[in-house]
Amino acid sequence: VQGEGALQVPTGVAHFDTVVTVRGEQSWETGRVDFPGIDSYLDVETVMPGQFSVQASGYSTGSIAWRVIRGGGRFEGATGIVTGNFVGHPDDTFTDHQLFKLVLPA
């Protein structure tokens, strides 16, 4: 999956370059989230499958959590978790809200 999202802090853009595996209504994901405005990145992976469901209307809803494997740039040495909730639309677009909780080295 490649996508771009708007961030409130510390930069305005994030690029996602991840691989998603779907089986039934579960998904696993691994890859990189780049923050080009601050020349930084986070490598992430799921440790438990994300969950989603598809409605008869063509909409889908779901959630997933990623473990931060490593970071670079401003996020060098970061650990933490990222949670995401999304709505998929019938036109194959989606709205995704993510919360990044990072622990940075002192």
Backbone bond lengths (Angstrom), bond angles and torsions (degrees), N, CA, C in turn:
res aa  C-N    CA-C-N  psi(-1)  N-CA   C-N-CA  omega(-1)  CA-C   N-CA-C  phi
1 V - - - 1.449 - - 1.508 107.33 -
2 Q 1.285 117.22 131.82 1.447 120.89 172.98 1.507 106.51 -122.86
3 G 1.298 116.11 132.67 1.454 119.46 -178.78 1.499 110.85 -158.76
4 E 1.294 114.97 174.76 1.460 121.12 -179.22 1.509 107.35 -134.18
5 G 1.312 117.11 139.70 1.454 120.91 179.73 1.516 111.12 -132.74
6 A 1.309 117.20 155.74 1.458 122.51 177.19 1.524 108.92 -90.51
7 L 1.323 116.78 136.99 1.458 122.42 179.68 1.515 109.82 -115.95
8 Q 1.328 115.97 147.73 1.452 119.92 175.67 1.528 110.02 -83.54
9 V 1.332 117.03 -39.36 1.461 122.02 -176.97 1.506 107.31 -150.20
10 P 1.269 124.11 142.07 1.465 129.66 -1.31 1.521 113.56 -96.40
11 T 1.326 117.68 4.72 1.458 120.84 -177.97 1.522 108.64 -144.53
12 G 1.296 117.62 167.51 1.457 120.60 -175.28 1.506 115.52 -91.65
13 V 1.355 119.49 -10.89 1.461 120.81 -173.12 1.522 110.60 -138.92
14 A 1.328 115.29 140.93 1.464 121.79 171.99 1.525 107.18 -131.40
15 H 1.324 116.99 139.12 1.456 122.94 176.11 1.521 107.94 -113.10
16 F 1.318 116.36 131.69 1.459 121.72 -179.94 1.515 109.46 -107.57
17 D 1.320 115.95 127.76 1.455 122.12 174.39 1.518 105.89 -128.65
18 T 1.330 115.39 90.57 1.453 121.06 -173.03 1.524 110.68 -131.46
19 V 1.322 115.25 162.56 1.461 122.42 173.75 1.528 106.59 -112.13
20 V 1.316 115.48 127.66 1.468 121.48 -179.68 1.519 108.50 -113.28
21 T 1.322 115.90 130.21 1.459 122.68 174.53 1.517 107.18 -112.09
22 V 1.330 116.59 127.78 1.463 121.46 -177.85 1.520 109.05 -118.92
23 R 1.309 114.28 133.48 1.462 120.87 175.30 1.530 106.47 -139.23
24 G 1.339 116.07 113.04 1.464 119.34 -175.97 1.512 109.59 64.39
25 E 1.323 116.18 -126.12 1.464 121.47 178.27 1.523 111.31 -107.01
26 Q 1.339 116.60 27.97 1.457 121.65 177.21 1.521 109.16 -122.34
27 S 1.336 115.21 151.72 1.460 119.58 178.30 1.516 110.61 -142.05
28 W 1.332 114.81 150.87 1.455 123.84 175.27 1.518 106.21 -125.38
29 E 1.325 116.68 147.85 1.462 119.36 -176.27 1.524 109.78 -146.07
30 T 1.315 115.52 142.66 1.454 121.36 176.38 1.519 108.61 -145.88
31 G 1.315 116.83 147.58 1.461 119.30 177.77 1.510 112.61 155.75
32 R 1.326 114.59 -152.31 1.460 121.28 -172.51 1.525 110.88 -127.47
33 V 1.328 114.58 140.75 1.461 122.49 170.81 1.525 106.01 -111.31
34 D 1.334 116.70 114.60 1.463 121.84 178.97 1.522 109.89 -97.73
35 F 1.325 114.89 141.89 1.457 122.88 175.72 1.526 106.75 -118.75
36 P 1.344 117.84 83.25 1.465 120.89 -171.50 1.523 114.13 -63.06
37 G 1.302 118.36 -29.28 1.462 121.11 -179.32 1.514 113.93 -66.14
38 I 1.332 116.71 -20.24 1.469 120.63 179.23 1.529 110.64 -125.77
39 D 1.357 116.49 14.41 1.463 122.50 176.81 1.534 111.64 48.67
40 S 1.339 115.67 52.79 1.461 121.80 -176.43 1.521 109.59 -139.29
41 Y 1.348 116.31 165.32 1.459 120.55 179.39 1.515 110.61 -153.69
42 L 1.340 114.04 164.00 1.458 122.96 170.63 1.522 108.01 -132.74
43 D 1.321 117.57 131.95 1.452 122.54 170.95 1.522 106.57 -95.12
44 V 1.344 116.46 130.66 1.459 120.87 -173.69 1.535 110.87 -133.09
45 E 1.339 114.96 158.45 1.457 121.31 173.21 1.517 108.83 -154.37
46 T 1.324 116.11 152.88 1.459 119.68 175.17 1.519 108.59 -83.55
47 V 1.313 115.77 145.78 1.462 120.36 174.06 1.525 110.36 -108.34
48 M 1.312 116.28 -19.13 1.462 123.16 173.25 1.526 106.31 -132.87
49 P 1.305 118.18 150.51 1.463 118.61 -177.71 1.527 112.92 -67.07
50 G 1.331 114.86 143.92 1.454 120.23 170.22 1.524 108.69 -74.57
51 Q 1.300 116.37 161.18 1.457 122.00 -178.39 1.520 109.59 -121.46
52 F 1.317 117.01 142.12 1.457 120.09 173.53 1.518 109.52 -151.75
53 S 1.308 115.40 161.47 1.461 120.74 175.84 1.519 108.66 -139.66
54 V 1.319 115.31 144.95 1.459 122.36 179.92 1.524 107.79 -105.66
55 Q 1.322 114.72 129.26 1.461 120.69 -179.74 1.535 110.17 -90.29
56 A 1.310 117.18 158.83 1.466 121.91 178.23 1.532 111.38 -59.59
57 S 1.331 117.35 -26.96 1.466 122.44 -179.42 1.530 112.45 -72.95
58 G 1.343 116.97 -8.94 1.457 120.64 -177.95 1.515 113.00 97.73
59 Y 1.329 117.68 -9.84 1.458 121.32 175.77 1.523 109.06 -81.07
60 S 1.330 115.99 152.52 1.458 120.41 173.27 1.519 108.14 -133.59
61 T 1.308 115.66 153.50 1.459 121.25 176.62 1.521 108.28 -133.23
62 G 1.329 115.85 150.75 1.452 117.91 179.21 1.503 112.89 -172.77
63 S 1.328 113.86 177.78 1.458 121.16 177.95 1.521 109.04 -149.41
64 I 1.335 114.26 157.46 1.458 121.05 179.87 1.530 108.02 -154.95
65 A 1.310 116.42 155.97 1.471 121.67 175.21 1.523 108.45 -131.85
66 W 1.329 115.55 135.35 1.456 121.74 178.42 1.522 109.87 -113.89
67 R 1.302 116.24 143.96 1.464 122.52 171.49 1.522 106.77 -92.65
68 V 1.324 116.15 136.08 1.468 120.63 176.12 1.520 107.80 -79.46
69 I 1.330 116.14 118.58 1.466 122.15 179.90 1.523 110.35 -83.59
70 R 1.325 115.97 -45.11 1.468 121.33 179.54 1.512 108.66 -162.06
71 G 1.304 114.54 163.91 1.459 120.27 176.83 1.508 110.38 -136.87
72 G 1.322 115.27 163.58 1.455 121.49 177.69 1.514 110.25 -139.59
73 G 1.320 115.97 163.67 1.463 120.36 -176.55 1.514 109.69 69.72
74 R 1.325 116.77 -131.72 1.470 120.59 178.53 1.524 112.36 -61.79
75 F 1.323 117.04 -19.23 1.458 121.17 -178.08 1.525 112.93 -103.27
76 E 1.331 117.90 18.98 1.461 122.44 177.43 1.524 109.50 -55.55
77 G 1.337 115.86 126.55 1.467 121.16 178.86 1.519 114.53 79.91
78 A 1.324 117.86 6.68 1.471 120.93 -177.34 1.520 111.43 -68.06
79 T 1.314 115.39 146.66 1.456 123.79 167.11 1.521 106.00 -129.99
80 G 1.305 116.59 168.02 1.459 118.53 177.52 1.498 112.30 145.25
81 I 1.316 114.42 -161.17 1.460 121.48 -176.31 1.522 109.25 -142.07
82 V 1.323 114.50 149.23 1.459 122.30 176.09 1.522 106.57 -124.19
83 T 1.320 117.21 127.92 1.465 120.50 175.41 1.520 108.70 -112.80
84 G 1.317 115.49 144.84 1.453 120.18 179.96 1.514 111.52 -136.96
85 N 1.313 115.83 141.55 1.458 123.59 174.25 1.515 107.34 -126.03
86 F 1.327 116.95 138.81 1.456 117.96 -175.59 1.524 112.08 -141.44
87 V 1.331 113.18 160.55 1.455 122.87 169.52 1.517 106.20 -125.67
88 G 1.319 116.78 123.85 1.458 122.28 174.32 1.515 108.78 -93.69
89 H 1.320 116.79 137.14 1.463 122.21 -177.46 1.530 110.21 -102.46
90 P 1.324 117.95 155.39 1.464 121.13 -178.52 1.537 114.04 -57.85
91 D 1.335 118.14 -22.37 1.472 120.81 179.84 1.528 112.50 -87.59
92 D 1.340 117.11 15.37 1.464 124.76 178.66 1.526 114.15 71.03
93 T 1.319 118.68 13.90 1.464 121.50 170.35 1.522 107.22 -95.40
94 F 1.331 116.46 167.97 1.452 118.74 177.28 1.514 110.74 -149.39
95 T 1.316 114.31 158.00 1.459 123.00 174.06 1.517 106.47 -113.56
96 D 1.331 116.50 127.03 1.454 121.74 -174.54 1.517 108.79 -129.37
97 H 1.310 117.14 128.69 1.464 122.37 175.58 1.518 107.57 -115.06
98 Q 1.333 115.98 126.54 1.461 120.38 -177.21 1.516 110.27 -124.78
99 L 1.317 113.88 148.56 1.450 121.61 176.02 1.531 107.66 -122.75
100 F 1.329 115.86 120.67 1.461 122.31 179.26 1.527 108.15 -100.79
101 K 1.321 117.32 120.23 1.465 123.22 174.45 1.511 106.61 -116.35
102 L 1.327 116.35 103.65 1.452 121.80 -174.31 1.515 111.33 -114.14
103 V 1.325 115.07 144.92 1.464 121.89 170.14 1.522 105.80 -111.24
104 L 1.324 116.04 119.81 1.450 122.12 -179.64 1.518 109.83 -103.50
105 P 1.336 117.64 145.69 1.463 119.19 179.37 1.526 110.74 -62.57
106 A 1.328 114.74 149.43 1.480 120.13 -178.37 1.508 111.85 -69.95
